[in-house]
Amino acid sequence: MRQIGLQLLLLLFSSIYLYSIPPIDIAENYYFVSPTFENESDLLKRANELYIQGKYEQAIDAYTNLVETNQTPSAQLFKKLALSHAAQLQAEKSTQYIEESLLTTFNANILMDSGFDSIRNTPSFVALEEKYTPNFTVWSFMYLYVALIGFYVAIILHFKKKIDPVAKTLISGFIFIHSFFILHICLNITNYQYEFPHSYLMSTAFSFSYGPLLYFYFKRITQQYTLKKKDLLHLLPTVALLVYLLPIYILSGDGKLTLMLDRVTGGLNPGDATYMSLIVVLKFASLVIYGYLIHKLYQNAKLHKDLSTVNKRWQRNIFFIHAAYIATYGLYGVLISNHIASGFFYHLPIATMSLMVLFLGFSASVQPSVFSGLYSFENHLFFKYEKSGLTKSLSQELRENLKHLFDDEKIYKQNDISLESLAEKLNTTRHNASQVINEQFGMNFHELVNRYRIEEAKYILEQDIKKSLNIIDVAYEVGFNNKVTFNKAFKKDTQLTPSQFQRSRLQLM
């Protein structure tokens, strides 16, 4: 009995001691458990439970432990750390882990999570949003507008039948690559490059094409130059650059996105290539060289008597806008080569390029004939004769024979004269006769006949001092079939009716 009493007394004291020890919070100290006994998914589950319970400090420790023990932490793990720090109002730490999450698996929607509302207006979070989320500004809206206009103008010009085919191909290509570059810039500054990773460097391959396209366009419209196979050598820099960039262009969208994000972590522009400074320098050199060649063509064109004043003024504007682009691009190149960021100087060359596109678009809608230069319809040099077999010597011979028929034989007085009958008298084809009239006299067949008839009518009216002749008699005399047609043609040439012309001449006597 005595032994049993001692055992009961010992059990009583043991119970009192055990109840005096504070209970252990297993959940609070779970992260001290060795990973040997728990797998990663269990640890993550318990860390999430801490976050849900609002125990953010413990959750941060738990998530940090998981990041440190995981060789490739997931974007979701970084997001949980960012949310935990946001709950603690630690904006700098939170945005740091948000960016880590974006760099691991890019998804800009992470920034829309309501868990970041508590730090959404902080400078660090605002800066992160501007860096990664799509957004439009005045500049980007303008660039998108100009790019769309440029594509439209390039298409319209390409299908204009009244513009020299070679000239319109060159100038529409020039407008297209400008518009393509401007659209590329729009994607870059709005952060849509992350949404469309295949836009990475999409316009860089054309960097050395601006100068050659404009140079050969000017050469075409000022010298009637015919492109030769050797001229393809001017495309070698573009081909070389394309070959250099080809390994990047054939990458998958994820591969290109990784390249852009790697540049972001290095503090660089995500839309630029690794050797962008070298490309900028080479592009500037190309622009300067071709700018000089274009300047020589422009200076010679100013002296060309066959170019209209409108054409010369239009070419001057194109040249000076291009020269302004070269100058602003050079300044931009100096800044970017020295890693100096300047919003104004970044936009200046693009704004100049936009001005070029808008000016060309305006010209295409108001006076499309200027795009042809010497081939302009204002000078009536029709493109249908470009591949004609008519030689210069034969053309000159036909011109002299035609002048003899009109000046000496006065065949224009025949009221039934036609292009076919004229060609027969010239002993040539109808096509050759039309070409000679268009190229040698700057007008078509009917305009030439009417010109001679009206000159003859003016001479007759000036000689008829006593006004003894009827107007209809004069019309018949010079080859017109009726008075209405005669009056209309006469007024178009002199701005006066035959009667008014006769009275004005009599008053001068």
BALUMKOL-660431 format. One record per residue (C-alpha): residue number from 1; x, y, z. Coordinates in steps of 0.1 Angstrom, whole numbers. Each point is the difference from the previous one (the first is absolute). Layout:
<nodes>
NUM_X_Y_Z
...
</nodes>
This chain:
<nodes>
1_0_0_0
2_28_23_8
3_17_-6_-33
4_-32_6_-19
5_-5_33_18
6_35_12_-10
7_-7_-9_-36
8_-33_20_0
9_18_30_16
10_27_-1_-27
11_-26_-2_-28
12_-18_30_15
13_32_22_0
14_9_-12_-35
15_-34_11_-13
16_3_35_17
17_35_5_-17
18_-12_-10_-34
19_-29_24_1
20_23_29_11
21_20_-3_-34
22_-14_24_-27
23_-15_-17_-31
24_22_0_-32
25_-15_17_-31
26_9_-26_-26
27_-13_21_-29
28_20_30_11
29_33_-19_1
30_-5_-24_-29
31_27_16_-21
32_26_-11_23
33_-8_-36_-9
34_27_-16_-21
35_-10_-4_-37
36_10_-36_5
37_-32_-7_17
38_-24_22_-21
39_-1_5_-38
40_-1_34_-17
41_-37_-1_-7
42_-8_-5_37
43_23_29_9
44_-17_23_-26
45_-34_-11_12
46_9_10_36
47_15_33_-12
48_-32_8_-18
49_-20_-8_32
50_21_25_19
51_-7_26_-27
52_-37_-7_1
53_0_3_39
54_16_34_-4
55_33_-10_15
56_20_18_-27
57_34_1_18
58_0_-37_5
59_-13_-5_-36
60_29_21_-13
61_25_-21_19
62_-16_-31_-13
63_-1_11_-37
64_35_13_3
65_12_-33_13
66_-17_-18_-30
67_16_25_-25
68_35_-7_15
69_-4_-38_0
70_-15_0_-36
71_25_2_-29
72_-27_13_-23
73_-26_19_20
74_-34_4_-17
75_-16_33_-10
76_-29_-9_24
77_25_-3_29
78_13_35_-7
79_-35_13_-3
80_-9_-14_34
81_31_18_15
82_-11_32_-18
83_-35_-2_14
84_13_-7_35
85_22_31_-1
86_-29_20_-15
87_-21_-10_30
88_27_13_22
89_0_33_-21
90_36_-7_-10
91_-3_14_-36
92_37_-2_-10
93_3_-36_10
94_-34_-9_-15
95_8_15_-34
96_34_-17_1
97_-16_-34_2
98_-27_10_-25
99_27_7_-25
100_17_-33_9
101_-33_-18_-8
102_-3_18_-33
103_35_-9_-10
104_-6_-36_8
105_-33_-4_-18
106_-12_32_-17
107_-36_8_7
108_-8_37_5
109_-34_-9_15
110_17_-6_33
111_0_37_5
112_-38_0_-1
113_-2_-22_32
114_-21_17_27
115_26_-10_25
116_22_28_-12
117_-27_27_4
118_16_11_33
119_32_11_-18
120_-14_7_-35
121_6_38_3
122_35_-2_13
123_28_13_-23
124_17_-34_-3
125_-32_-18_-11
126_-10_28_-24
127_35_-2_-16
128_-4_-38_-4
129_-34_4_-17
130_14_25_-24
131_29_-24_-7
132_-21_-31_-8
133_-37_6_-5
134_-15_12_-34
135_-7_37_0
136_-7_26_-26
137_13_36_1
138_-5_30_-24
139_33_-11_-18
140_-11_-36_-4
141_-35_10_-14
142_17_23_-25
143_24_-26_-11
144_-27_-26_-4
145_-21_25_-21
146_30_9_-22
147_10_-37_-5
148_-35_-9_-12
149_-1_30_-23
150_34_-10_-14
151_-11_-36_-7
152_-31_14_-18
153_20_25_-21
154_25_-27_-9
155_-28_-23_-13
156_-18_29_-18
157_32_11_-18
158_9_-35_-10
159_-32_-4_-19
160_-1_35_-15
161_1_-5_-38
162_10_36_-8
163_33_-3_18
164_32_-14_-15
165_1_-37_11
166_36_1_11
167_-3_33_18
168_-32_-11_19
169_16_-33_10
170_30_18_15
171_-19_28_18
172_-27_-24_13
173_27_-23_13
174_16_31_17
175_-33_10_16
176_-7_-36_11
177_33_-5_19
178_-5_34_16
179_-35_-10_11
180_13_-35_12
181_27_17_21
182_-25_24_15
183_-24_-28_9
184_29_-19_16
185_8_31_21
186_-37_2_10
187_1_-36_12
188_32_7_20
189_-12_31_18
190_-34_-15_9
191_16_-33_13
192_-20_-20_-25
193_33_-15_-10
194_-4_-24_29
195_-34_-10_-12
196_13_-5_-35
197_35_-12_4
198_5_-7_-37
199_1_37_-5
200_35_0_16
201_23_17_-25
202_-26_-3_-27
203_10_32_-18
204_38_-1_7
205_6_-21_-31
206_-10_30_-22
207_25_24_17
208_22_2_-31
209_-28_3_-25
210_-12_35_5
211_28_17_-19
212_1_-23_-30
213_-37_1_-6
214_-2_38_1
215_32_4_-21
216_-12_-22_-28
217_-34_16_1
218_16_34_-4
219_22_-14_-28
220_-31_-14_-17
221_-21_32_1
222_28_24_-8
223_20_-19_-26
224_-24_-26_-13
225_25_-25_12
226_-6_-37_-8
227_10_-24_28
228_28_-25_-8
229_10_-33_16
230_31_16_15
231_-22_23_20
232_-9_-30_22
233_34_5_16
234_-16_28_20
235_-21_-26_18
236_30_-19_13
237_1_18_34
238_-37_-8_5
239_6_-37_-10
240_30_-2_24
241_-20_15_29
242_-29_-24_-8
243_24_-30_1
244_15_13_33
245_-35_3_16
246_-14_-32_-15
247_9_-21_31
248_-21_24_21
249_-29_2_-25
250_-4_-38_-1
251_-3_-3_38
252_-33_-9_16
253_-21_27_16
254_12_-11_35
255_36_2_-12
256_-4_35_-12
257_-18_10_32
258_29_-15_20
259_24_22_-19
260_-20_31_7
261_-3_-8_37
262_37_-7_2
263_7_35_-14
264_-24_15_26
265_19_-16_29
266_32_15_-15
267_-17_35_1
268_-2_2_-38
269_-28_7_-24
270_-18_-33_-5
271_-8_8_-37
272_37_4_-11
273_25_-25_-12
274_32_-10_18
275_21_20_-24
276_-25_28_-5
277_26_28_4
278_20_-15_-30
279_-31_-3_-21
280_-9_37_8
281_34_12_-10
282_-1_-20_-33
283_-35_11_-8
284_10_36_6
285_30_-4_-23
286_-24_-15_-27
287_-24_29_4
288_28_26_-4
289_15_-17_-31
290_-33_-3_-18
291_-11_34_12
292_30_15_-17
293_-8_-19_-33
294_-36_11_2
295_11_36_5
296_20_-2_-32
297_-30_-13_-19
298_-22_27_15
299_24_28_-9
300_1_-13_-36
301_-37_-4_-2
302_-5_37_10
303_17_9_-33
304_-21_-24_-21
305_-22_20_-24
306_-25_-28_-5
307_-9_-2_37
308_-29_21_11
309_2_25_28
310_-24_-22_20
311_22_-30_-4
312_32_19_10
313_-17_14_31
314_-13_-35_10
315_34_-16_-4
316_16_28_20
317_-25_-7_29
318_8_-37_-1
319_37_6_0
320_-1_25_30
321_-23_-23_21
322_24_-29_-7
323_30_22_9
324_-17_10_33
325_-6_-37_8
326_37_-7_-6
327_10_29_24
328_-24_-10_27
329_9_-37_-3
330_37_9_3
331_-7_18_33
332_-21_-29_12
333_29_-24_-9
334_25_20_20
335_-22_-1_31
336_-9_-37_-3
337_36_-9_-6
338_10_17_32
339_-30_-16_18
340_-16_34_6
341_-38_-3_1
342_-20_30_-12
343_-37_-2_-8
344_0_31_-22
345_30_-10_-21
346_-14_-36_-2
347_-32_13_-15
348_15_27_-22
349_13_-22_-29
350_-32_-21_1
351_-21_32_-2
352_21_11_-30
353_-6_-34_-16
354_-37_4_7
355_0_34_-17
356_15_-16_-31
357_-28_-26_-1
358_-27_26_6
359_15_23_-27
360_1_-29_-25
361_-35_-10_9
362_-12_36_-6
363_17_2_-33
364_-15_-33_-11
365_-35_13_6
366_5_35_-13
367_25_-2_-29
368_10_-36_-7
369_16_10_-33
370_30_13_18
371_11_-35_9
372_10_-6_-36
373_24_29_-4
374_11_1_-37
375_-26_-26_-6
376_-28_23_12
377_-32_1_-19
378_4_37_1
379_27_-4_-26
380_-21_-27_-18
381_28_-26_-1
382_-20_-31_2
383_13_-32_14
384_-15_-21_-26
385_29_10_-23
386_27_-10_25
387_6_-33_-17
388_-7_12_-35
389_24_-10_-29
390_0_36_-14
391_36_12_-1
392_10_36_6
393_12_5_-36
394_-33_-14_-14
395_-20_21_25
396_19_32_-12
397_-6_-9_-36
398_-37_-5_5
399_-2_33_19
400_15_19_-29
401_-24_-17_-25
402_-29_7_23
403_9_37_2
404_3_2_-38
405_-36_-15_-3
406_-14_25_25
407_21_31_-7
408_3_-2_-38
409_-28_-23_-12
410_-24_11_27
411_-17_-33_2
412_-18_11_32
413_-25_18_-22
414_-14_-33_-11
415_-31_-5_21
416_2_-38_-2
417_37_-2_11
418_7_-29_24
419_30_-15_18
420_-2_-30_-25
421_1_23_-30
422_29_19_14
423_19_-32_7
424_-6_-11_-35
425_14_33_-14
426_30_-4_23
427_4_-36_-12
428_1_-13_36
429_-23_-17_25
430_-28_17_19
431_19_-8_32
432_32_17_-12
433_-19_31_-12
434_-16_3_34
435_33_-4_18
436_17_27_-21
437_-28_25_6
438_0_-7_38
439_37_1_5
440_11_26_-26
441_-29_25_4
442_-12_-7_35
443_-36_-6_-9
444_-23_-26_-16
445_-12_-1_-36
446_-33_19_4
447_17_27_21
448_27_4_-27
449_-26_3_-28
450_-21_25_19
451_31_21_9
452_9_4_-37
453_-37_7_-9
454_-4_27_26
455_33_17_-9
456_-12_0_-37
457_-34_14_11
458_16_28_21
459_21_10_-31
460_-31_1_-22
461_-20_21_25
462_28_24_5
463_2_5_-38
464_-37_5_-3
465_0_37_8
466_-33_7_-16
467_-17_-29_18
468_-13_-14_-33
469_4_-36_10
470_-25_-19_21
471_13_-20_29
472_-14_-32_-14
473_19_6_-32
474_32_3_20
475_-8_-32_18
476_-5_-19_-33
477_31_16_-14
478_23_-13_27
479_-15_-35_1
480_-28_0_27
481_-33_-16_-9
482_-23_24_20
483_0_33_18
484_-5_-14_35
485_31_-22_-1
486_20_29_-14
487_-12_25_26
488_8_-25_28
489_35_-7_-12
490_7_37_-7
491_-11_11_34
492_20_-28_17
493_32_13_-18
494_-6_38_3
495_-25_4_28
496_-21_19_-26
497_-27_-9_-25
498_10_6_-37
499_-22_31_-1
500_15_15_32
501_35_-8_-13
502_-8_19_-33
503_-14_30_18
504_30_2_24
505_24_0_-30
506_-19_27_-18
507_1_22_31
508_38_-2_1
509_3_13_-35
</nodes>
